[in-house]
Amino acid sequence: MTQTTDKPLVSVIMITYNQEKYIEKAVRSVLSQRTAFDFEIIIADDASGDRTVEICSRLSKEYPGKINLIARTKNLGTSGNYMDAWGRCRGKYIAICEGDDWWLTTNKLSVQAEYMESHPECTVCFHRVANYYPEKHNWSLCGKPSTIDFGLTELAKGNIITNLSVMYRALPVSAIPDWVKRTPLFDYAMHSLHAAGGRIHFIPSVMGVYRKHSYGIWSGDALRARRLATEIRLLLLEHFHESHPEAAKIFLEKYYENAIALAAALQREGNEPELKRLTDEIKATCSKYDNPVIETDIFEAINAYSPAKETVQQRAKRYIFRTLTTILPVSLASKI
């Protein structure tokens, strides 16, 4: 694939905030990409208070014309920072690598862009990643879909796309609703918005590493994670209920499941005001989308709720992968 335009074929968004320990590894993993086309890196720093901008500025000078560094003096928040960076992208395709993650292979962009160029029906392409837990130096392997090609209805069942692995056929900023800027789970929103216009393709090769900190959204505060999971599905339900009714039906089911799990946690905490607000919201939402429930049913579901536990097979796979990565490269260990 040979590029014939002055514009880059791919734009890579890298949002960062106070990541001086990790940012150089992330940037160099993107710069190491071997392609037959031009690509640009949009580094959007959200007013870091450490040396992140200094490091990125040095790399920008080392690779002139490759990096567009946005050094903010006012913090926009993760979603606002991301969407502003999106608006500055010039590529036909947009890939993501956040400032504390990194890519493993030098052909990641080529593999994904070549697939999307030859499959115009594909609007989202992603690959498998390894999860790295820096506090314990542990590893695991992310899950994978049951099929390599699927659509929005399947994605509505759960977000299986790790952000650092994705490549989009870029939507214009005007096509992205304002509510995306207000949700911390903008990644699931962006996956869904792009999937609504085509197909999703999965590449089984492990081509990136997701650094999972203990203070992350899904690790540090289980109650907050439940709130966010409930909120994003409500937003997606509202957005897609007319245009994609089959997907909306599943978003409603998943909203209800997450809301019940959140309500059970609030009940255990004795947080009666928020529990009342949430049960009222559940009744109103289900009624609005023609699936009414009564309060008795809601509390029966809350009292019956039991959180899912890791299976023996899942624990075994995580242990095997963690053991292999102590003696083999991550990319090799994942194939054994």
C-alpha positions in Angstrom: 0.0 0.0 0.0 1.6 3.3 -1.2 0.3 6.6 -0.1 -0.3 9.2 -2.8 -1.5 12.2 -0.7 0.2 14.8 1.5 -2.1 14.0 4.3 -1.2 11.1 6.7 -3.2 8.0 6.2 -3.2 7.3 9.9 -3.4 9.7 12.9 -2.4 8.3 16.3 -3.9 9.9 19.4 -1.9 9.8 22.6 -3.5 11.5 25.6 -1.3 11.9 28.6 -1.3 13.4 32.1 1.6 13.1 34.6 3.1 10.1 32.9 6.8 11.0 32.9 7.8 7.4 33.9 6.0 5.9 30.9 5.6 8.4 28.1 8.9 7.9 26.3 8.3 4.2 25.9 4.8 4.8 24.6 5.9 7.4 22.1 8.9 5.4 20.8 6.7 2.3 20.4 4.6 4.4 18.0 7.6 5.9 16.3 9.0 2.4 15.7 6.1 1.6 13.3 7.3 0.6 9.8 4.8 1.7 7.2 4.6 2.4 3.5 2.4 5.4 4.3 2.7 8.5 6.4 1.3 8.7 9.9 1.2 11.5 12.5 1.2 11.4 16.3 -1.1 13.8 18.2 0.2 14.0 21.8 -2.3 15.8 23.9 -0.9 16.6 27.4 -3.6 17.7 29.8 -1.6 20.2 31.8 0.8 17.8 33.5 2.7 18.9 36.6 5.7 16.7 36.0 8.3 16.3 33.1 5.9 14.7 30.6 5.8 17.7 28.3 9.6 18.2 28.5 10.1 14.6 27.4 7.6 14.9 24.6 9.1 18.1 23.4 12.5 16.5 23.2 11.1 13.6 21.2 9.3 16.0 18.9 12.6 17.7 18.1 14.2 14.4 17.5 11.5 13.4 15.0 10.6 16.7 13.3 7.3 16.8 11.5 6.1 13.5 13.1 4.7 14.7 16.4 2.0 17.3 17.0 2.5 18.2 20.7 -0.4 19.9 22.4 0.8 21.2 25.8 -2.2 22.5 27.6 -2.0 25.0 30.4 -5.5 24.2 31.6 -6.8 20.8 32.4 -9.7 19.6 30.2 -10.2 16.2 31.8 -9.6 12.9 30.0 -12.6 13.0 27.7 -12.3 16.6 26.8 -8.6 16.2 26.1 -9.3 13.2 23.9 -12.0 14.9 21.9 -9.9 18.0 21.3 -7.1 15.8 20.0 -9.6 14.0 17.8 -10.5 17.3 16.2 -6.9 17.9 15.2 -6.4 14.5 13.4 -5.9 14.6 9.7 -5.8 10.9 8.9 -8.3 8.7 7.2 -7.9 6.3 10.1 -7.3 7.0 13.8 -5.4 4.7 16.2 -5.0 5.1 19.9 -2.0 4.7 22.3 -2.4 6.3 25.7 0.7 7.6 27.4 1.2 4.7 29.8 0.6 1.9 27.3 2.9 0.7 24.5 2.8 -1.2 21.2 4.8 -4.5 20.9 5.2 -4.9 17.1 6.5 -2.6 14.4 3.9 -3.6 11.9 0.8 -2.9 14.0 -0.3 0.1 12.0 0.4 -1.5 8.7 -1.5 -4.7 9.5 -4.6 -2.7 10.6 -4.5 0.0 7.9 -4.0 -2.6 5.1 -7.0 -4.6 6.3 -9.2 -1.5 6.5 -8.1 -0.3 3.1 -9.1 -3.6 1.5 -12.4 -4.0 3.5 -14.4 -0.8 3.2 -17.2 -2.2 5.2 -14.9 -2.3 8.3 -15.2 0.8 10.5 -13.4 -0.6 13.6 -10.4 -2.9 13.7 -8.7 -4.1 16.9 -6.3 -6.7 18.2 -5.5 -8.7 21.3 -3.4 -7.2 24.0 -1.5 -8.3 27.1 -2.4 -6.7 30.5 0.5 -5.7 32.7 0.0 -5.0 36.4 3.1 -2.9 37.4 2.5 -3.0 41.2 2.9 -6.8 41.3 4.7 -7.3 37.9 2.0 -9.7 36.9 0.6 -10.4 33.4 -2.6 -11.6 31.9 -4.1 -11.8 28.5 -7.2 -9.9 27.5 -10.3 -11.7 26.3 -11.3 -12.2 22.7 -14.6 -12.3 20.8 -16.2 -15.4 19.8 -15.9 -14.4 16.1 -13.5 -12.2 14.2 -16.1 -10.1 12.5 -19.2 -8.7 14.3 -21.2 -5.6 14.7 -22.8 -3.1 17.1 -25.4 -5.7 18.5 -22.6 -8.0 19.6 -20.5 -5.1 21.0 -23.5 -4.0 23.1 -23.1 -7.2 25.1 -19.8 -5.9 26.5 -16.8 -3.8 25.6 -14.2 -6.3 24.6 -12.0 -3.7 22.7 -9.0 -2.4 24.6 -8.5 1.2 23.6 -4.8 0.9 22.7 -5.6 -1.8 20.1 -8.2 0.1 18.1 -8.1 1.7 14.7 -11.2 3.6 13.4 -12.3 4.7 10.0 -12.5 8.2 11.4 -15.8 9.9 12.0 -15.8 13.7 11.7 -16.1 15.6 15.0 -19.5 16.9 13.8 -20.8 13.3 13.9 -19.8 12.7 17.6 -22.5 13.7 20.1 -21.6 16.2 22.9 -22.3 13.7 25.6 -19.2 11.7 24.7 -17.1 14.6 26.1 -18.8 14.2 29.4 -18.3 10.5 30.1 -15.1 8.9 31.4 -16.0 5.8 29.3 -15.6 7.6 26.0 -13.7 4.6 24.6 -16.8 2.3 24.7 -18.9 5.2 23.3 -16.4 5.8 20.4 -16.3 2.0 19.6 -20.1 1.9 19.4 -20.5 5.1 17.4 -18.1 3.8 14.7 -19.5 0.2 14.8 -22.9 1.7 14.0 -21.7 2.5 10.5 -20.1 -0.8 9.6 -18.4 -3.9 10.9 -15.8 -4.7 13.6 -12.8 -6.9 12.8 -10.6 -8.7 15.3 -7.0 -9.6 14.7 -5.8 -12.3 17.2 -2.2 -11.2 17.3 -1.0 -9.6 20.5 0.4 -6.2 19.4 0.2 -4.0 22.5 0.4 -3.9 26.3 -2.2 -2.3 28.5 -0.7 -1.1 31.8 -3.4 -1.7 34.5 -2.7 0.4 37.5 -4.4 -0.2 40.9 -5.9 3.3 40.8 -7.5 2.9 37.4 -11.3 3.2 36.8 -11.8 -0.6 36.9 -9.3 -1.4 39.7 -9.4 1.3 42.3 -13.1 1.9 43.2 -15.6 -0.9 42.4 -18.6 1.2 43.3 -17.5 4.0 40.9 -16.8 1.4 38.2 -20.4 0.2 38.6 -21.8 3.7 38.4 -19.8 4.4 35.2 -20.9 1.1 33.6 -24.5 1.9 34.3 -24.2 5.5 33.1 -22.5 4.6 29.8 -25.2 2.0 28.9 -27.9 4.5 29.6 -26.3 7.0 27.3 -25.8 4.4 24.6 -29.4 3.2 25.0 -30.7 6.8 24.6 -28.5 7.3 21.5 -29.3 4.1 19.6 -32.9 3.3 20.6 -34.3 4.6 17.3 -31.5 4.0 14.9 -30.4 0.5 16.1 -33.3 -1.1 18.0 -31.7 -4.6 18.3 -28.5 -3.1 19.9 -30.6 -0.8 22.1 -32.5 -3.8 23.4 -29.2 -5.3 24.6 -28.0 -2.0 26.0 -31.2 -1.9 28.1 -30.5 -5.4 29.4 -27.0 -4.6 30.3 -28.0 -1.3 31.8 -30.5 -3.2 34.0 -27.8 -5.8 35.0 -25.3 -3.1 36.0 -27.9 -1.0 37.8 -29.0 -4.0 39.9 -25.4 -4.7 40.8 -24.9 -1.1 41.7 -28.1 -1.1 43.8 -27.0 -4.2 45.6 -23.7 -2.4 46.6 -25.6 0.7 47.7 -27.9 -1.5 49.8 -24.9 -3.2 51.5 -23.5 0.3 52.3 -26.8 1.5 53.6 -26.9 4.4 51.1 -30.7 4.8 51.1 -30.9 8.2 49.3 -28.8 7.0 46.3 -30.5 3.6 46.3 -33.9 5.4 46.1 -32.7 7.6 43.3 -31.3 4.6 41.4 -34.5 2.4 41.8 -36.6 5.3 40.5 -34.3 5.7 37.5 -34.5 2.0 36.8 -38.3 2.1 36.8 -38.4 5.2 34.6 -35.9 3.9 32.1 -37.5 0.5 31.7 -40.9 2.1 31.3 -39.6 4.6 28.8 -38.2 1.8 26.6 -41.3 -0.4 26.8 -40.0 -2.9 29.3 -41.7 -1.8 32.6 -40.7 -3.3 36.0 -42.3 -2.8 39.4 -40.4 -2.0 42.6 -40.9 -5.5 44.0 -39.2 -7.1 41.0 -36.3 -4.7 41.3 -35.7 -5.4 45.0 -36.0 -9.2 44.4 -33.3 -8.8 41.8 -31.2 -6.7 44.2 -31.5 -9.2 47.0 -30.7 -12.2 44.7 -27.6 -10.5 43.2 -24.3 -12.3 43.5 -21.2 -11.0 41.9 -19.5 -13.2 39.3 -16.3 -14.9 40.5 -13.2 -15.8 38.5 -13.4 -19.3 37.3 -10.7 -22.0 37.9 -9.9 -22.0 34.1 -9.5 -18.2 34.1 -7.2 -18.3 37.1 -5.1 -21.1 35.5 -4.8 -19.2 32.2 -3.7 -16.1 34.0 -1.1 -18.0 36.0 0.3 -19.8 32.9 0.6 -16.6 31.0 2.3 -14.8 33.9 4.7 -17.6 34.3 5.6 -17.8 30.6 6.3 -14.0 30.4 9.0 -14.3 33.0 11.1 -16.3 30.5 9.7 -15.4 27.1 8.7 -12.2 25.3 5.0 -11.2 25.8 4.2 -11.6 22.1 5.7 -15.2 22.1 4.2 -16.3 25.4 0.7 -15.4 24.2 0.9 -17.8 21.3 1.8 -20.9 23.4 
